C-alpha cells in the first residue's frame, strides 16, 4: 500500500461518518480515527509491522556464503594434528585486554588450560576466552578487532 492509497483511504473514512477504521494487510497496520462533528481527521496512525519472513531469507543467503571458506580440505589435512579453539559467541575479537597493553598470546606461545587467549566483545561486555587445553599456539586465525561468528576458528594449538 503506497502513500496515495493511504491518503485516499483517510479521505474516504473522514467523509463516510465512521468514527474509527482499522485495516491490516500483510505487514502494514493502519488505524484511522475521525471526529463525527466536523468530519475531519482526529488522529491517524500508520504502523509498519515487523516483517518476519526476510530474516530467515537473509540467514539462508548468508549461510552458503560463509560455508565455502570453511570447507578447505587441503588445509584440514595439514592441520588435523592441531586442536582448533573456536569462538563460543558472536562479537568482536581482541588480542589485547586494552589498546596500550601487550597481546595475550603470540604464535609460538606456550599456553596452559585456563590461560586467557583473547577477549570477545558482545553487547558492550568483554568476555575472556580461556584455553581449554595446554599446548603451543601454532596459528592465530583472526585479525585483531575483527568480527567473529559463533563457532568460528580462532586459534590452532599443538597439544603435544
N, C-alpha and C positions, 0 to 999 in steps of 0.2 A: 504494500500500500504506500503510495507516494504522498507528498505534501498536498498536492492539488486535490486528491481524493479525500484527504482528511479535512481540508478546508470546506469542500462541498458537503461533507457529512455534517460538519458543525453548522453550516447554514441551514441544511435540511432539518436538523434536530431543533434548532432555535425557532424555525418557522412552524414546526409541527405542533408546538404546545406541550411537548413531552418534557417532564422535569429532569429525567436522567436516562442516559443510554449507555450501556456497557457493551463493548464489542471485542471479541478475541478472535484473531485469525493467525494461525501459525505462531510466530514469535512476537507478535505485536498485540498489546492490550491497550484499548482506548476507553476512557470514561469521559462522557460529556454531561455536564450538569447545567441546566438553564433555569432562569427565574421565570415564573409563569406570568408575572405582571407586565414586564416590559418586553417580553420575547427577546431578551438579549442574553448573551453568554455570561454565566457567573464564573465558572471555573472549568478549564479544560485540561485534562491530564492525558499525556501520551507517554506510554511507558514501553520501553523495549525490553521484552523478557529475555533472560539469558538463554542463549542457544546451546543446547547440549550436544547436538549432532556434530558440529565442526570439531569439537575436542577429540573424539575418537578418530576422526579422519586425520587430524593433524598428527596424532600419536602414530597412527598407522603409516603415514607418509614419512615420519621421522625414523621409524624403526628400520626400514630397508636401507635408508641412507647410512645409518650407523653400523649396520651389520657387515658390509664388505671390508672396512678397515680391520675389524676384529678378526675376521677369518683369514689368517695368513699361515697356511700350512708349513712353508719352509721355516719361518721364524719359530713356529711351535716346536719343530723337531730340535732346533738348536737349543731352545730354552726349556726343553722338557725336564732337564735335571734341576731347574731352578723353581723356587716357590714364588708365586705371584701374590703380592699383597694388594688387595683391591679396596676401593673406596666403599665404606659402609653407608654413605649418604651422598646426596646431591649438594653441591656447593662450590665454593672457590678454594682451590688448593694453594696453600702457602708452605714454602720450605723453611721459613723463619718464624720465630714467635713474634717478632716486631721488625720493622724495616731496618733498624740500626743494630740488630742482633745477628749473630752468625747462624748459618743454616743448621738444622737439626742433624742431618746426615749428608754425606757425600758418597759418590761411587767409591767403593773400597772400604768404607766404614764398617767396623765390626759392631753388630748390634746384639742385644740380649732381649729375651722375652720381656715385654713391658716397657722397653725404651720408646720414647716419643719419636716418631719418624717425620711427622708433619702436622699441620692443623688444616682443618677444612671449615670454612666459614659458611654457615647456613642460617639464614634469617637473623643476622647480626650476632650469632653465637659462634664462638670459636671452639671447635671440637678437636681435641688432641687425638691423633691416630697413633696407637701403640703397636709395636711389633708383637705378633702372635707366636713368632719363632725366633730362635737365635741363629745367627749366621753372618754373612758378609753381603753388603749391598753391591749387586753386580750392575744394575742399571736403574736409573730414575726415568720413568716413562712419561711424566707430565712436567710441563714447564711451570715455573713459579707464577702465581697469580692467574692460573688458568681455571676455567670452569670444568668441573668433573661431574660425571653421572654416577648413579648408583652402580656398584659392581664393576666400575672401570678400573683396569690395572694401573697401579701407581708405582710399584717397585718390583724388581726381580731380586730375589735373595738366594744366595747359595748356602744351603743349610749345612754343608759339610765342614 
